[in-house]
Amino acid sequence: MTGVGVGPGDPELLTLKAMRVLREADVVFAPTTALDKPSRAERVVREAVGVEVRRLFFALDDTGGLTEARTTAWDEAARIVLELFTSGARRVAFATLGDPNVYSTFAYLARTVADREPRVAVETVPGITAMQDLAARVVLPLAEGGEPLTLLPAVAPDVRRALDAVRAALSGPGTVVVYKGGRRLDELVDAVERAGRADTAVLGTDLGLPTEWIGPLTSHPPGSAAPYFTTLIAPPPRGQRGGAL
Ligand SMILES: C[S@@+](CC[C@H](N)C(=O)[O-])C[C@H]1O[C@@H](n2cnc3c(N)ncnc32)[C@H](O)[C@@H]1O
């Protein structure tokens, strides 16, 4: 079973390897929160590769940690995948947004499948992450010289601690990237302003989709909600060229 990263939304951001693995697969799965609706990953696969996609339900919208809805969905998805292996399918691909090893449902599915049937080989094909796409679009180096690069979720393990971690990273020397922060935008704007990074921080929402929005963090309408697919990049103050070397 191969987890295939399909990038954040723009079908042109699939790698050649991702396209080959998806084309050669016996079955291509994509996660969805509703079986009657295509997910973003499914849309990307259909547009870029044109193959059929089977939907697997995951409780992606669930909050509150390790909920029963989540674990039940992982178990059921693993059962469906393993049924295919039993019936002879060997090349099973799972399309996932961005990269399969960065905050992806694929990790939970792969672990469940491997625990139940160790003979199933698990592989991954890297994908372009949302932070890479946003950095590319605004031509913003994510890291220079000795700068660290920190990626943080704005929600886990709980919102207060997550925002504390963001504030701590913003007071450090490197770029801070925040995922899953759409519902916490006002707090994030405040944290970025207090850290003196408001002039350079950028926001990207729904990257690669018709509803895409990219701009300076401070130009996002205050008080307005941002979607779940929101990425924030706050680079550190950079002085002279090569100053972090
Ligand atoms: C569950 S994580 C998936 C990350 C993904 N595997 C990656 O490698 O980028 C979801 C978060 O990734 C970010 N993200 C993923 N796709 C995005 C997009 N098209 N536009 C903006 N942010 C996106 C958002 O921060 C979102 O809350």
The ligand as a Gaussian input file, in Angstrom:
#p B3LYP/6-31G(d) Opt

LIG

0 1
 C       -4.186000      17.614000       7.939000
 S       -3.029000      18.849000       7.498000
 C       -2.429000      18.175000       5.987000
 C       -1.058000      18.669000       5.609000
 C       -0.575000      18.109000       4.300000
 N       -0.340000      16.678000       4.420000
 C        0.726000      18.779000       3.843000
 O        1.707000      18.066000       3.636000
 O        0.734000      19.996000       3.603000
 C       -4.106000      20.106000       6.969000
 C       -3.472000      21.461000       7.077000
 O       -2.524000      21.614000       6.022000
 C       -2.586000      22.927000       5.498000
 N       -3.028000      22.834000       4.094000
 C       -3.153000      21.703000       3.386000
 N       -3.591000      21.968000       2.131000
 C       -3.730000      23.314000       2.065000
 C       -4.175000      24.205000       1.045000
 N       -4.556000      23.761000      -0.152000
 N       -4.184000      25.538000       1.315000
 C       -3.791000      26.009000       2.521000
 N       -3.385000      25.207000       3.523000
 C       -3.376000      23.876000       3.301000
 C       -3.593000      23.699000       6.349000
 O       -2.904000      24.337000       7.399000
 C       -4.474000      22.587000       6.882000
 O       -5.107000      22.964000       8.077000

